[in-house]
Each structure stands twice: as C-alpha cells, then as structure tokens.
C-alpha cells in the first residue's frame, strides 16, 4: 500500500519520463510526418501542459484504487 507522497513521487517519475519521450516523439516524428512547425518554447509549453494533466490524472486514479483496496481489506472477515 502506498502513501499519498509515494503515489505522487511515482507519478512524477512516471510522467517526467513521459515528458522526455513526448518531446523526442514530437521533435523527430510528429513535426516531420505532419509538417507541423512550432518553436521549442511552444513544444515545451504544450508538452508541459499535458504533463501536468497526466500527473494529476495518474495521482487521482492511484488514490482511488488505494482507497478501494483499503476498504476491501478492512471489510475482510479475517482483518475487520
């Protein structure tokens, strides 16, 4: 069972690595294939926005599943 801080740190590491992958994919795949031109600053801003949304989304899902697991564990006849 993870605590709230551990859930947040996991999500930051997970999404932080996704941020780097997204920058690389955008620069070397999306731009040449779809001929989309943006500045590196715009690229960082767009990727950053999606990164923040992803951290929040992942954190909320993790906490919901942890809460559900705790509730199920406490209702178990052997642990209640």
Secondary structure as the mmCIF struct_conf table of DSSP 4:
data_model
#
loop_
_struct_conf.conf_type_id
_struct_conf.id
_struct_conf.beg_label_comp_id
_struct_conf.beg_label_asym_id
_struct_conf.beg_label_seq_id
_struct_conf.end_label_comp_id
_struct_conf.end_label_asym_id
_struct_conf.end_label_seq_id
HELX_RH_AL_P HELX_RH_AL_P1 UNK A 4 UNK A 25
HELX_RH_PI_P HELX_RH_PI_P1 UNK A 26 UNK A 30
HELX_RH_AL_P HELX_RH_AL_P2 UNK A 31 UNK A 34
TURN_TY1_P TURN_TY1_P1 UNK A 35 UNK A 35
HELX_RH_AL_P HELX_RH_AL_P3 UNK A 40 UNK A 75
BEND BEND1 UNK A 76 UNK A 76
TURN_TY1_P TURN_TY1_P2 UNK A 77 UNK A 79
#
